[in-house]
Amino acid sequence: MSGVALVTGGGSGIGRASAVALAGAGFTVVVAGRRADALAAVAAEAGAVALVCDVRDEESVASVFAEVDARFGRLDVLFNNAGVGAPATPLEELELERWRAVIDTNLTGTFLCTREAFRLMKRQSPRGGRIINNGSLSAYVPRPLSAAYTASKHAITGLTRSTSLDGRAYDIACGQIDVGNAATEMAAPMQTGVQQADGRIAVEPTIDPADVARAVVYMATLPLDANVQFMTVMATKMPYIGRG
C-alpha cells in the first residue's frame, strides 16, 4: 500500500504502534504530537516525519497540514488518535478547567484535524481519502466518574457519522475504532485496579497496542469504496459486555 498517513498523538501508545504498523504496510507516515523527543523516537523507528503539534490550537493544526501538503501534495489517511483522559471525579466536583481540557483535546482537536483533512482531500488529485477516529468503549458505555471523557467520546461518534455523510460527495471515507483497555500509559491504572459500576475496585485485563494497530492498518488499506464504519477492539475478558 502506498500513500501518506498522518497520525496525531503519534508519540506513544496506540499512536506510536499505528505509525509503525502503517509504515510497515507501505505508507509514508507523518507523526504529530506535543512531545518532540517522543516523536523523534517514533520517526526513527518508523522512518516517519515528525511534526510538533497541539491539536487544541487552530494555528498549530493548520501548520501541520500545510507542511504535509507542501512535502507530499496530498494526504490519504488521517488517524485522529490524540486524546487525554481525566482522573475519576464525581460529576459535581468536576472543574470547568478539567472539562475543557478533555473536550478541547478529544473533540475539538479531532474536529480541527478533520476540517483541515477535508480541505486537502477535496482538492487533491486523485480526490478523497480516509479519516479514522479513535473513539472508545466509553463512546457507548461510561465508566464511573468519567463525565468529561465519556461526553467527549460520545461526541466523537456523532462527528464520525457527520464526517462520513459530508464526505460522501468527495470520496472521503470516515470510520471509528473503539478500543477497550489497550496497554498504554492512559490505561496503566487497569493493572492496579479501577472502580467498577457496582463500587468494587478490580484489576482489568489489557491488550497489546500492536493488536489495535493491526486493525487501524486494515481500516486504512481498504479501497475508498469500502469502509469500516465502527470497529471495536477490546480485551476479551474485560468487564464491558454486561458492564454495570
LINZIMO-V305889 format. One record per run of one state. SS is the DSSP state (H for helix, E for strand, L for the rest). FROM is the first residue (numbers start at 1). LEN is the number of residues. Records with the same first field share a line. If there is no record, write none. Layout:
SS: FROM-LEN + FROM-LEN
This chain:
L: 1-3 + 9-4 + 25-3 + 34-2 + 47-2 + 53-5 + 73-4 + 81-10 + 94-2 + 124-5 + 135-2 + 140-7 + 171-1 + 181-1 + 183-5 + 192-2 + 196-5 + 203-4 + 208-1 + 221-9 + 235-10
E: 4-5 + 28-6 + 49-4 + 77-4 + 129-6 + 172-9 + 182-1 + 194-2 + 201-2 + 207-1 + 230-5
H: 13-12 + 36-11 + 58-15 + 91-3 + 96-28 + 137-3 + 147-24 + 188-4 + 209-12
